[in-house]
């Protein structure tokens, strides 16, 4: 693919090179690349380079694709749970109250740039700071293989609700009254089957990508034509096909394009205003306030009957500021509601919040385990049914991770040892499917210190088989087993040769390279079939 046109759009290939270098440097220290992109904008601004019309259009395209992918991920069954919508709504309200009053107090005191803010502007800033980063959270959960865990689904659900609040604000911010033609948008509902038909028949290649662009950009344009903010149109188009089985594939396919075009947005933010000592200092002072957001999240989640560990890990994921906050602030600057300096301040606070959040999320289970008594003080005695510690009863073999590999291992071990085998997985839908076909599978999280402590007290398990989605998930489970002094045998799957060394060092007694062994098993199967046909 020829990327020359992108280089032209950004003005100079040197811009892309600098964005890549600083983005790569951010990744090396376990920060999202967008931190490097923001830094690139600051540097370009210091060099006297300003963002042009083409760069701004590139940024708008990135936002449109971001909202389209948000729509693709909408799970209405999850969002209607009070642990999601009520926690999000109350949290945004509390943050606006606490942060808004604090900012207004600084304004009344006449401190620095705060002195020029009125009450409405203070609340707008507080609203922008109430969001958490979808980019950071999704990347963190994917790296740890915890996207489908309960705390991961809670965090994602809250992010989606926050995104919906931001989109609602963006849609209302135009101040325009929709035209009478807007009623025709209701025709999109019966057209869902048509959208699903094309999605089903476009295959898995370039047509799928093009179809995603058509839906996102077409939806945005249609809504703009009837006087409604186009960002809402992109989200609605994503929502209309979110229930289709291929929506997840489309979201994954569009991810790279969305991230690519968002580079323009982050560059334009850094180029909005000069990074002075005053601006950096204010951003630096705002960064620790992210922990007030965290305290409010943790308090609300535990009040809504989530377990202390689930609440804490979801809270840690949400301990950051958001790129959506930048989008809200950018709109405020564009409408002359905020001075441009505040956009740069929020960008600095956002970057620093990632610096604070990265090590916290890396050691979240350890932080829970080491300070468990403190966190448990906030846990309510009554809890949700899906968030209770499971009981392994009289099982002797436990298989963690009931995907394709885990399912095959479960069936084989049950053939050999009978009903003494139990499967455990943190994907609730997957657990239900296994139970429907007669497998003894329970909902649980292998990185859960509470579960391992319970198992250590009254379990009969003498063999643990780890078939979790990635190396880090298996390592976390091995650490928990070591913490509770589990003395049975442990086997773990590996995907790459160097994974075996890490698993052995973490305490695995046996390892299994699924790619190498799959090839050997395939060859053995073909050879057996060949012999049968000869007979």
Secondary structure, DSSP 8 states (H G I E B T S, - for coil): ---HHHHHHTS-HHHHHHHHHHHHHHHHTT--HHHHHHHHHHHHHHTT----HHHHHHHHHHHHHHHHHHHHT--HHHHTSHHHHHHHHHHHHHHHHHHHHHHHHHHHTT-GGGGG--HHHHHHHHHHHT---HHHHHHHHHHHT-TTSHHHHHHHHHHHHHHHHHHHHHHHTT-----GGGGGGGHHHHTHHHHHHHHHHS-SSHHHHHHHHHHHHHHHHHHHHTTS-HHHHHHHHHHHTTTSTTHHHHHHHHHHHHHHHHHHHHHHHHTSS---HHHHHHHHHHHTTHHHHHHHHHHHHHHTT--HHHHHHHHHHT-S--HHHHHHHHHHHHTTSS-HHHHHHHHHHHHHHHHHHHHHHHTHHHHHHHTHHHHHTT--SS--GGGS----TT-SEEEE--SHHHHHHHHHHHHHHGGGEEEEES-HHHHHHHHHTT--EEE--TT-HHHHHHHHHH----EEEE--SSHHHHHHHHHHHHHTT--SEEEEEESSHHHHHHHHHHT-SEEEEHHHHHHHHHHHHHHHHHHHHH-
